[in-house]
């Protein structure tokens, strides 16, 4: 069987894949899987971007559009946008296993204490990714939409940009939430969100079913005891902070069996993303979601 290349760069989103690789679950399914943990970047130096329309939805997934990977997961909001934008017929094929979270954080000495304090304050995010959409959904519960001021940060981890005083609030995922809490930073809000898998035409339904079986076993292994697998988060944070397993709030790390992406959820998500002008409101379920790949049970 040809090698299957999967972009798997962040531990919080791909932990079931990491476990499936380490435990040999992909091999058990007769699969030759390569998890691509490092992506090329053309960003040098800190850069702020004010307008998400000036950022490609594929800014972090160039390998996929170049045909160098066949599958990746990310937040469901961004995945619908990428399905719309894809030039290689990439489409949503499943709801991913990771139910991740993002937290809006500020420095320990910050004057901001609640989300409503952030009216007009720049909040650093990664446009067209979970931090972008989750912060919009969170802050619109506290602020008028025209008081929400997001900027895209490139060329530097958002936690580092906050730490170094380049910006006064950012949204981060794990392990950076744990780093922030350990160092006394204030968490103003946090929420979990679903993600989705996007695949191209070269990945057939039967192969994807086998991938899902391996990932499902990875989820079950994590549920047995996540602590041995926290090494992946610790390694990711190592350039910035030293963590130990006891630092993590394991209830924050949620993983479920991957499954179909529901049409009613698609409709609600599309309507909300379109309300921010971040996707074409005329998109239909069958155009962005390839149900044929997820008809078989994992």
N, C-alpha and C positions, 0 to 999 in steps of 0.2 A: 504494500500500500504506500502511496506517496506520502511524504512528510506533510503534516498539517501544522501550519504556523499560526500561532495565536499571540496577539499582543497582550502581555500580562505584566504591566509595569508597576502596579501599586498593590501592596499586600492586602489592604483592606477590601479591595474589589475582587481579588483573585486568590484569596487564601484557599478556597476549595480546589482550585486548579493546582496550586503549589502542593497541597496535600496529596492530590491524586497522582501527581508526578512522583513525589517522594515514596509513596506507598505502592507504586507500580500499577495503579488502577487503569491508566491508559494502556499500558502494556497488556494487562489482562483482557482488554477489549480488542487487542490486535491492532492498536493504533500507534503510529509513530508521530508523537506530538512534540513540537518545539515551542516552549514558552519564551517569547521575546521579552526580556526584562528591561532592556535599554533601547530607547528610541533616539534617533538622531535629532539634534536640535540646532537651529540656526540662530538662536537667541544668544546674544552676548551683552552683558551689562543689564542693569535694571531699566525697565521700560514700562511706562504707564500708558494705557489705551483707554480713551474716554468713550468710544463708540463701538458697541459690539458688531455693528455692520461692517467695520473695517477688519474684523477677525474672521478667518475661515472657520467654519464649524469643524473642519478636519485639521486644525492647527496641531492637534496632538495625535492624529491618526493618519499621518501621511503615508505610512507603510501600507495601510489597507488600500488607499486610493491608488497607490503605485503598484498594487498587485503582489506585494511582498508579505502579506498576511491574509488570512481567510476569515478570521473571526476575532472579535473583541467585544468587551462590554463597557458600558458607561451609564450615566444617568438616563432615565427614560426620556426626559425632555430633550436632551441633546441628541439622543439616538433617533428620535423622530425627525429632528432637523437634518441630521446626517443622511437619513434614508431619503429625504427630499433632495439633498444636495449631491448625493453620490453619483459619480460618473462611471462607476463600475457595477451598478445595480446592487449595491449593498442595501439590504433590507433587514428590519427587525425580525428575528426568528424565535425569540423566547424572552421571558422575564428571567433575569439573572438570579444567581443564588445569593448574592450579597445584598443585604438591606442596610446600606451604609448611612452614616450621619455626617452632617457638617455642623460646625459650631461657629458662631460669630464671637470673636475674642478681641479683647483690648489689653493694653499693658496694665500691670498692677497699679500704677499711679494715675491711670486714666480718670478723667472726670466723668466718664460715661458709665452708667450702672445698669440701665435697662434699655431694651431695643428702641423705645421711644426717644431716647436721648440722641439717636443717630440721625435726626432730621438734618439733611444737607451735608452730613459728614461722609467723606469718601470711605467706602468699604471696598477693600481689595478682594477680587474674585478671579476666577479663570473663566473668561467668557465662553459660553456654549458648553459648559461643564456643570457638574452638580452644584458647586459653590455659587455659580451665577444664578441658577434658577431657584435653588433652595433659599437663598437670601432674599430674592424677590418675593417668594411666597411667604417667607417669615415676616419681613418688614412691612409688607402691605397690610398685615394684621395690626400694625401699630402706627403706621405713618400714611399720609397721602402719597399716592404714587409719585407725584412730582417732587416730593421731599426725599425720595430714595436716590442716592448718589453712588452708583457703582463704578469702579474702574478696574480694568483688566491689568494684572501684573504678569509681566514676562521677564524671563532671565534671572529669576530669583525665587526661592521658596517664599510663599506668602508669610509664613511665620517669621522668617528671617527679616523680611521687609518691615514687619511690625516691630520686631525686636530692635532693629537698627534705627527706628524712628522715621522711616521713609513714608509711613502711612499710619493712621491712628486706629484702624479697625480692619480686620480681615476675617474671611471665612476659611476654616481649615477642616480637614478630615483627620482620621487616625493615620499615623501615630502622633500627629501634631497637636491634637486635642490633649492627649496625655502629657506631652511635653509642656504644653501651656499650663495645664493644671499643676504639674509638679513644680513649675517655676513661679507659681503665684499669679499667673495672668487671670483676668476675669472673663468668665463665659457669660455673655449676655443672652444668648438663646442657642438652642440646639434642636435639631429635628432629624428624623430618619426618612429615607426615601427609597423608592424602588429604582431598579436599573433594568436595562435590556441588553440583549445580545444582538449584534449585527453580523451577518455573514454575507459572503458573495456567492455567485452561482456555482463556483467550483466545489463548494461544500454540499454534498448531497444529503438527503433526509436521513438515510440509514447511518451514515457516518456521524451526523450530528446527534442522532439518538444514542450512539455508542459513547460519544463525548459526554452527553448528559448523564449516562449511567455512571461513568467514572466520576464526574463532578458530584453527583448525588452521594456516592460512597464517600467522597471527600467531606461533604457536609455532615454526614453521619459520624465520621471520624472526629470532626471538630466538636460535635455535640457530646461525644464521649468525654473529651477533655481538651479544651482549647489551649491550655497553658504551654504544652510543648511546642506549639506552633506560633507562639508569640515572638519567637526568635526572628521571624521575618519582619515584624514591626520594629523590633529593637535594632535590627540591622539597618533598616531604612532611616531611622532617626539618628543613627550613630554619628554622622558628620556634624550634627548640631547639639545633641544631648545624649547622655547615658541613661538608659532605661533598664529596668529589671521587670520580670513578669508581674511582680506584686504592684507595680505602678498602675496597671491597667484595670479599668472597670469593665470586666468581661461581659456584663449585661449589655454594654453598648455595642458589642460585636455580634451582630445578628446574621445568621445564615439560614436559608431555607432551600428546599429542593427546587431546582429550576423548573419552570413550567410555561404554558402558553401565555401569550400577552393578550389579555381580554379586550374585546372590541369596545365595551362600555367604558373601560378605563382609558383606552385610546381616545375616545371621543371627548372625555372630560379634559384629558391632558392637552390634546390638540387645541381645544377651545381656549384654554388658559394661556398656552404659549402664544397663540395667535393674538390674544388680547394685548400682548406686549409687543406685537409687531415682529416676532422672532421666528415665525413660520407662516407659510401660505395657509389661510383658513380653508381653502378649497380642497385640501388633501383628503383622500379617502383611505379607509382602512386597508383595502386590498392593494393599494398602490405602495404603501409604506411598510406593510407587514406581510411576510411570506409565510402564510399559515401552513403551506405544504410541507415545510421542514419540521413542523412541530406536531404533526398529526399522530406520530407514533409515540407511544408511552416510553419514558425513560426507564 
